[in-house]
Amino acid sequence: MNGLTDWLPVVLVAGIAGVCNLLDAYEKIMDLCKKLLFFEPAKSVGFWLLILVQVLFPSITFLLWVTEFFTLNPVVDVLLVIQAIAVGLSFVAFLNARTETGFLTIDIKSLYDRLLAIGVRIIAARETRRTSQFLREFERELIHPTANLEEGLKDLRAYFSADIALSPQDERDRLDLIDEALREPSVYHQITTIQTLVLLVRKQDLLYILQQFGCRSEFLQQFFPNEFRRRKDQRV
């Protein structure tokens, strides 16, 4: 029992590496899933697998490194905590470097990459069809007589212009796409651009943007039943 107690502080410090890596990786995970318009992370097994891998692997790798595969019990001090933070914030580079030097006799990097790929495949298996179905239905909405592509594009322009989270280059690229679409005589090319741009809209703003394109209530209710009903009740 005393042995386990002695190791507990080291294990807790190793956990810092996992948390720091998750903070760095979380944005990348969400960016990866950005195109999946109906993705609900909390309900996704694949998402939780990605989270688990991003926490456990840095923690375990750091623990193996500082203990030399549990042959040493390092002193828990400020330096050890700083090392854990550094490993967590640069885990992929650390893992590559340690694998190349032969430090990891177990191929942790291969297992890490494989589990990440499995998590992504699980998410894709559930979400790809739903997003593709939406895009096809949205295309039909945009060629319906009630659609207003010009007004919708102008609203998209205002939307991206107001988004302070965008880098200047990202904002410029999106506004250039919109300007080209507004000048484009081909409805087909306009629709292709619009489909690309709506994937970049924040999910909580998507219903509003679709309404600006003149999408019909039946379409909106099909894909956003709860939000559509809530907004309809608020107008009553």
N, C-alpha and C positions, 0 to 999 in steps of 0.2 A: 504493500500500500504506500509506504514511504517513497518507493521508487517512482511510482506513478505521480505522486505529489511533486516530486523533484522535477519531473519532466513537464508538468502542466504549464509553468510560465513560458517555457520554450515553445510549446505547442500554441499558446495564445499569441505569442509574438509572430509565429509562422502564419497565424490567421490574419495578421495585418497585411501580409503580402497578398493574400487572397482578396481581401477587401479592396486594397489599392488597385489591384488588377481589374476587379469588377468595375470600379469607378471609371477606369480608363476604357474598358471594353463595352460598357453598357451602351454608350452612344453609338458605337459601331454596330452593336446588335440591333438597335432601334433603326439605325440608318439602313441596315440590310433589309429590314422588314417594312421600310417606308412605302414601297409600292403596293403593299398588301393592304388594301383599303379597309378591309373588315377584320383585320388581325386584332385579336384580344389577347395580349400577352399572358394575363393572369389565368386564362383558360387553356393555355397551350402547353402540352407536355414537352414539345421541342424547345420552347422558350426556357422552361425551367431546367431542362438538361443543359442548355447553353450557360445559364447562370451558375449551375452547380459546377460545371467544368471550369468556368472562369474563376471560381473561388477555390475549389479543392486543389487543382493542379499547381498553382503558384505556391500554395501553402505547403503541400507535400514536397515539391521540388526544393523549396527553401529549407524545409526541415531536414531533408536528406543532405543538403549542401552543408549547412552549419553544424550538423552532428556527424558528418562523414559516415552516413548510413548507420546512424544510431550508435556509433562507437564512442562519441564524445558527448558530454553534456555541457554546452557552452554557457558562459556567464550571461545572464540576462541584464543588459545595461543599455545605455542610450545608443551606443554604436550598433548593437544587435537590432534595435528597433529601426534605426536609420537604414541598415542593410535590408531589412524586411520591406520597408517603404520603397527603397530603390529597386529591389527585385520586382515588387508588385507593379510599379509604374513602368517598368521596361521588361516585362516578363518574357515576351516573345524573343527579344534580342538576347536576353540572359539564357533562355532555354536553348536557342540555336548555338550560342557560344559554348555552353556546357556540353551539349551533345557532340560538337566538333572536337572538343578536347578529350572526349571519352570519359567524362565524369559520370555520365548516366549509363550504367551497365544495362539497365532496363531502358528500352526505347520509349521513354515517356513522351517525347515529342510526337512520335508516330501515333501513339494512343490518344494524345491530346487532340491532334488534327482529325483523327478518325471520329472521335466523339463529337467534335464540333460539326463535322460534315453530317453526321447522323441527325443531330439536332436541327440543322438547316433543312435536311430532307423531310423530316417530320413536319416542320412548319410548311414547307412548300407543298407537301402532299395534301394538306388540308386547305391551304389558302389559294393556291394558284387557280383552281377552277372557279372559285367564287369571284376573284378579281377579274378573270378573263370574261366571265359571264356578264359582269357589270359593264365592262368596256364595250362588249358587243351590244348590249341593250342601250347603253349611252349613245353609241353611234346611231342607232335607230332613232333615238330621241332627237339627235342633232339634225337629222334630215326630215323630221316631221315639220309640217307647215307652221306649227306654233313656236318652233325654235327661233332664237334670235342670237346668231353666232357673234355678230358685231358687238352687241351690248354685253354679252358674256365675256368676250375677250377684253373689252374695256374694263369690266369689273375685275378680271384677273390681273390686268395691268395695275389697277389701283391697289389690289390686294398685295401683290409682290412688292410694289413700291413702298408700301407701309410696313413691310416686314423687316424690323431692325435686326433680326437674327441672321439675315442673309449677309454673306460677304459681298463687297462691292462687285466682284466678278460674277458671282452667282446671280445677283440681282440684274446685272447688265445682260447676262446670257438669257435670262427668262424674258426680260423686256424686249430684247431683240427678236426672240422667237415670236412674241405676241405682235410686234410691229410688222414682222414679215407675214404673219398670218392675216393681219388686217389688210395688207396690200395684196394678198394672194387671191386671184380670181377663181381658183379651183376650190370648190367646197370640200372635195375629198382631202386635199392637202390641209385645209383649215381644220377639218375634223381630226386628222392625224396629229396635228400640233396640239389641239385642245385635249385629246386623250393623253398625250404626254404630260401636259401641264397640270391636269387635274390630279395626277399621281403625286404631285409635289405640294398639293394643298394640305394643310393640317386637317386631320380627320374631323375635328370638332367644327371646322368651317366649311366642310365639303357640301353639306346640304344647302347652305346659303349660296355657295357658288353655283351649284347646279340649278337653283331657282333662277339665277340671273340669266342662264341660258334658255330659260323658258321651258324647262323640263316639266312634263305633266305630273299631276298629283299621283296617278296610278304608278308611275315609274318610281317616284320618290318614296311612296309608301311601301313599295315592294322591297327596296333595298335599305330604307331607313325607317322602319315602321314605328319604333318607339320615339325617336326624335321628331319625326314628322307629326305624330299624334300630339306630342307635348307642345310643339310650336303652334299647332292648330288650336289647341285648347287655350293657349296664352292669348291668341287673337280674339277668342270668343268673349 
